[in-house]
């Protein structure tokens, strides 16, 4: 129940109690003896006085709660300019009626469908914290009544939103959201002061576009991602090409260096033979099968008579190491050979 309805109800209650007091007084005076008994007349007047005092004490005071203000309406003088603050105040029954206002900030959510500069439909939800100016409550009551927020806020908020959003493109509403919100707040504060309203906070809580525009934005993002992916594939192919070229150049240079080492230093071949023999021995030692090899097959024949055969055998070393794990039948060692 609003303050105006409370005042009307209080006025009707006051009139009803006044009528009851009048009827009670009439009954008292009707029951007085006509013989002019002074004590009985004094008793009747005392009863009427007590009844009026009880009625006045119950209706001459009213309270203003915290966060509220009261505007006094006088039956003969109209709305008074003085605003009553919090606390208990005197009121003349029937002649005066207090109208209470809540001056605390109240949130309100307002939605508006408007168009942007590039003719895209935009749905905006705005949250506003508003409160009346306590110094202008008599003017607000006289011009707007007690439901001032219902009469003012929807109209000025839609007007400001449509005027501000029309100055930005759809993409700018997203990328420059803070600037748009600040512009809406500035214009809305200026319009609200014309109606003696204070706005403590104005913020955009929701911003959405039409289905067609949303689908177009998503398609654009997908196309950009595909372009970035194609660019990455091309860059990867270029890097792989460079890596292959560098690797081939390195292998060619390595082969050239090995050829020069073999030509200039015959001991290099002996060193590689010993390393190959070590690898073969290591591979055979890890095998679960037993294999019998002579020094020639194990590349341990370092005599001068077998160097040519060792050079030919060194080219077959990878095949020997790969086949070492093949199971062989266990046969007794032939004479003149060692078991490895």
N, C-alpha and C positions, 0 to 999 in steps of 0.2 A: 504494500500500500504506500503510495507516494505521499509527500508532505501536504499536497493540496487536499487529497482525500482525507488525510488525518485531520486537517483543519476543518473541513466540512463536517466530519463526524463529531469533532469536539464542539462545533457550533450547534449542531442538532442536539447533542447531549445537554449543552447549556440551556437551550430553549426548553427542553423537556423538564429539566430540574426547576427552571424558573416557573413554568406552569404549575408544577406540583407544589412549589412554595406558595404560589398565589392561591391555589385551591385550598391548601391547608390553612392559610390565613383567613380565607373567607369562611371556612367551616368554624374556625375558632371564634370569629366575630359573630357568626350566626348563633352560636350556642351561648353567647353571653346573655345574662338576664337583662331585661329591659328596665328594671327598676333603678338603674344608675348606681349599681354597686361598684364603688371605686376599687376595692381590692380585686375583684374579679377582672375589671378592665386592665389593671396593672399586670395581673397574671397573664392575661392574653397577650398584651404587648411584649412582655418578657419572653413568652414562648416564640412569638414571631421574630424577635430580635435574635434569640439563640439559633433559630432555624436559619436565618439569613447569615449569621456569623459562621455557622458550620458550612453552609453552601459556599460562602466567599473564601474561606480558608482552604477549601478543597479545590477551588478553581482559579485562584489568584496567583498560583505559582506554576511554572513550567521549567523543565530542565533541557539544557542543550548538551548533548553528549560530545565526547572527544572527537575531533575531526569534523564537526558540524558547525554551522552558523544558522542564526534565525533572523528572518525578516518579519517585521511586525506590520500587520495590516489593521488599520483603524477604520471603523465603519463611517466615521464622519470626515476623517482626514486622508483616507486612502493609504497607500504604501508609504511607510516612514523611511527616511534615508538612513537612520541609525541601524547598524547591524549588530545584533547581540552575539557575543562570543560564548565560549563554553562556560557552563555553570548553571545556577538557578536564578531565574528572573521573575519579576512581577508582571502580571497581566490583568487588565480589567475585564472581567467576564462579560461576554456578549458584545462589548465595545471593541475589544482587540482580539486578534487571532494570529498566533505565531505560525510562520511557515518555515520549516526546517530544510536546510540544504546540506548535502554531503560535499565537503570541499576537498576530500582526499582524491588522489589520482586514481582514475578508473581505466582499465584496459578495454580496448575495443578493436575488433578485427573487421576490416573493411576490404572487400574484394571488388576489383574493377577490371572490366574487359575493354581494352583500348587498342589503338593502332600505332605502330612505330613509324619512323620517317620513311622507311622502305615498304610501307603498306603491309606489314606483317602483324597479325593479331596477337596481342600479348595479354596474358592473364596475370594480374599482379594482386598479391595480398599484402595489405599494409596494416601494421599493428601500431595503434596510437594510444598513448597515455595522456588523458586530458583531465582537467579540473577547472572549475569556475574561479574567476578572480573574486576573492571575498569582498573587496571594496566596491564592486559593481553588482552585488547580488540584488539590490532593489531594482536596478535597471534590467537585469536579466529576468527577474520575476515579472516585471511590468511588460517587457517586450517578448520574451520567449516562454515564460512559464517554468514549471519544474522539470519538464522533459526537454530541456534545452539541447542535450547531446543528441537526442533522436532527431531533432529538427535541423541542427547545424552541421554536425560532423559528416554524415553521408554525402551531403551536397558539396561541401567545400573539398572533401578528400577526392571525390570523383573528378571535380573540376581541375584540381591541381595535378592529379595523376595524368589526365588526358593531355593537359598542356605541356607537361614536362616530357612525357614519353614520346610525344610527337616530334621532339627535337633530336632524337637519337635513333640510329639504326638498330636492328635486332642484335647484331654482333656487338655493338657498343654497349647495349644494355647489360651484356654479360661481362665484357672486359672492363667496363668503366662503372661497375655497379656501385662502388663507393661514392663516386661523383654524382651519380643519378640520385642516390639516397640523400646526399647532402643538399642537392638542389630541391628535391621534394620537401625536405624538412624546412628549408628557408622559406619557400613559398607558402607552405602550409601554416607556419607560425605567423606570417604576415596576415594571412586571411583569417586565422582564428582570433587574432587580437581585435579585429573589427567587431567581433561578437563577445568580447571580454572573456575569452577562454584562453587558458594557458596549456601548452603542450609540453610535457616533460620528456617525451621520447617519441620518435617517429622512426620506424625501421621496416624494411622490406623483408617479409618472411617467406614469400614464395614468388617465383617468377617462372612462367612457362609459356611456350609458344604453341602454335597450331600443329596438327599432325603432319601436314605437308612439309612445313619448315623443319620439323624435327627429323623427318625421314631424309630430307635433302642434306642436312648437317651430318647425319650418320653416314650417308653414301659418300660424302666428301671426305670424311675421316677414313673410311675404308679405302678409298682411292689413294689417299696420301700414304697410308700404310703399305699398300701394294707397291707404290712407286719407291718408297724407302727400301722395301725388301728387294726389288729388282736392282736398285743401285748397290745394295750390299752384295748381291750375287755377282754383279759385274766386278766390283772391287775384289771380291774373293778370288775370282778367276784370274784377275791380273796378278794378284799376289802369288797364286799357285804357279803361274807362268814364270814369274821372276824367280821363285824358289827352284823350279825345275832347271832353269838356265844356270843358276848359281851352283846347283848340285852337280850338273854335268861338267861345268867348268872345273869344279873341285876334283871330280873323278879324273878328268883328263890331266890335270896338273899332277895329281897323285900318281897316275900311271907313268907320266913322264919322269917324275922323281924316282920312282922304283926302277925304271929302265936305266936311268943314269947311274943309280947305286949299284945295279948288277954289273953294268959295263965297267965301271971304274973300280969297284971293290969286290973281288970274288968272295971275300969272307962274309959278305951280306947273305949269300946263298946258304952258307953253312949255318949262320945264325937262324935263318928262317927254317932250315931243316930241323934244328934242335927244338925250336918252338913248336913246329908241327908234330914232332915226335912226342913232346910233352903233352900236347892236346890229345893225341891218339891214345897215349897211355892213360891219361885221365879218363877218357871216355870208356875205354875197355875195363878199367878198374871198377866203374860203377855198374857195369853190366852183370846180370845174374847168370849169364852163360859163360862157359869157358872157351876161349879161342887161343889157338896155338899159332904164334907168328915167329918168324925168324928175324934176325937183326935187319935184314934187307927190307922186309915188309914193315918193320917198326921204325924204319928210317934212322937206325943207329949205326949203320955201316959207314963210317967216316974215313975208310981207307981210300987211297988215291985211285985204286983200280976200279972202285965202284962209284966214282963221282958222276960219270956220265949217266949211269943207270939211275942214280939218285935224282939227278936233274929231271929225268923223264918221269920218275915216280912221284916227285913233288907236285906235278900237275894233277895227279890222281888222288891226292890226299883227301879232298872233300868227299870223294866217293867211298873211301875206306872208312872215314869217320861216320858216314851216314849208314853204312851197312854193318857197323859193328854191333848194333843192337838186334840184328836178325838172329834168331835161334839157330845154333849149329849142333849137329849130333856130337855126342861125346865119343871120341876115338882115342886110342892110345897114341902118345907122341911118337913120331918116327925117329929113327936114330939120327943123331947129330943136330936136333932142334931142342929149344928150351920152351918151357911152359911159362907163359906170361901170366 
